[in-house]
Amino acid sequence: MVRRWVISFAALFTLTLFWISFCPMAGSADFPRKPIKLIVTADIGGGEDSEARALAPFLEKHLGVSIAIENIGGAGGKIAFERFQKTEPDGYTLITYTFPKSIIIEYMTKTNYRTKDFTPIYAWSRSNHLLVVHTDTWKTLDEFVKAGKTKTLSGGLPGRGTPSQLAGLETVDKLGIKVNWVPYDGAAGSLTALAGKHLDFTICIPATATALIDAGKIRPLVLFSEEKDPFFPEVPLSKDLGFDITPVPGIRGASAPPRTPAPIIKVLEEAISKAVKEPGFVEWAKKRKVVLHPLTSREYNSVVETTYLKAVKFQQMLTEK
């Protein structure tokens, strides 16, 4: 009797293990079966929104279902992040944003989400930061720094809680200059103000400044990066000018909700990796000077983990200024 019970239990245990291991695959074998929602943590028209909408048709091609873009702006993305934290982990609701703003917001205020709980899928672009001035003012970073040490400069703050804000704070700290920050809702506002000579400078990602740079309205003085920007090769790196300033770059990609099964992530990762290599998307990125810098799910997750190690610095800089 005991022997029969043991054999029955062993069989049941083996069947359970088989079901646990097989079930996720079975559930994703026909994934996706319906449209996928892609949440953008900003209003229509910005960089996040533009990239998502440019990528969507190619993603539809490789997934075989439609992609619905839902813009959830407000509080720098906090509203979208908190809603996303509770989303069903079935692969039908994803989110795209400029990382690491989610972590920055975590350390600026109380939140009901954690970026480390999200499931990274794939990142496709990377943006470092430029310091730009009006063309009628300084021609070099050295001239700019000398001015900033003799008077208080007005700097455009392109969004509280954004990577650009953190880059600006770190830049000012490392350059040792005096700045009065003027807040804006985004890079467009601060760049327009700079072009109109209402500011002395602003910090932004290259893609947002392209039109005004090409029009000769503003001048980039320095790029904060480990390597040259392929679209602005003439702009010197901060390290080449004697300054150790390398803020965390803005990374754009897609993530799934917490606890999304690995087989579903694999399907999504493969589809996005193919979509970003489509000639149409590559051409779109080239025209807008968007630097494509692919990161796999594992690589993207590693960046998230590394960025958390710098979170204390974020908190100190964002609360002290």
C-alpha positions, 0 to 999 in steps of 0.5 A, a space after each residue: 500500500 505504501 509502495 503504491 502510494 509512493 509510486 503514485 506520488 512520484 508520478 504526480 510530482 513528475 507530471 506537475 514538474 512537466 506541466 510547470 515547465 511546459 505550460 509557459 511554452 504552451 501558452 506562448 506557442 500561439 502568442 500573439 493572438 490579438 493586438 498589443 498595446 504599447 504605452 508611451 510615457 509622454 504626450 504625442 509629438 515628443 521623441 519617445 512618441 516619435 520613435 514608438 510610432 516609427 517602429 510600430 509598423 515594422 513590429 506589426 510586420 514581425 509579430 503579425 498583429 497590430 500595435 496600438 500606441 497609448 500616450 500616458 503623460 503626466 508626472 514625468 511618466 510616474 502615472 504610466 509606470 504605476 499603472 504598468 506595475 499592475 498590468 497583466 503579464 501576458 505580453 499584450 501591454 508593453 511600455 517604452 520610455 527614456 531610461 533611466 527616468 523611471 529610476 530617477 523618479 523613484 529616488 525623487 519621490 514616493 512611487 508605487 512601482 519599481 523599475 527593477 520589477 519590470 521585464 526588459 525586452 529590447 532597447 534600440 537607441 541611445 542618446 548622450 547629452 550635448 551642452 548647447 549655446 546660442 551661436 552669438 555667444 561662446 565658441 568653446 567650452 573653455 570660454 563658456 566655463 570662464 563666463 560661468 565662473 564670473 557670473 551666474 548663467 541661466 540654464 534650461 532645465 528640459 523636464 524635472 526628473 529626466 536624464 537631461 536634468 541629471 546630466 545638467 546637474 552633474 555637468 554644472 557640478 563638474 565644471 564648477 560654474 554658477 547656474 540659475 535653472 529655468 524649468 521647462 516641460 521638455 527639450 523643445 521649450 528650453 531649445 526654443 528659449 535658447 534660440 530666442 536668447 532667453 537662456 545662456 545654455 541648455 542640456 539636451 540629447 542630440 536628436 532634439 537639437 538637430 533642427 536648430 543646430 542645422 539652422 545655425 541658431 544654436 551651437 553644441 560645445 561638448 558631448 558627454 559620452 565615451 565615444 563620438 556621436 556619428 551624426 555630430 563627429 565634430 563636437 568634442 567629447 568632455 574627456 578630450 577637453 579635460 573633464 570627467 563628465 559621463 552622465 547616464 545616457 538616455 536609452 529607449 527600448 521596450 519592457 514588459 510587466 513584472 513576471 512576464 514569462 520568458 517564452 513570451 519575452 523571447 517572442 517579443 525580443 526577436 520581433 523587435 530586434 528584427 524590426 529595428 533592423 528594417 531598412 525603413 526604420 534605419 532610414 527614419 533613424 538616420 534622418 532624425 539623427 537617432 543613434 541605434 544602439 541595440 541591447 538584448 533583454 539580458 544586456 538591457 537588464 544589466 544596464 538597469 541593475 548597474 544604474 541602480 548602483 548610481 541611484 544614491 548619487 541621483 537622489 543626492 543631486 536631485 534633492 540638493 539642487 
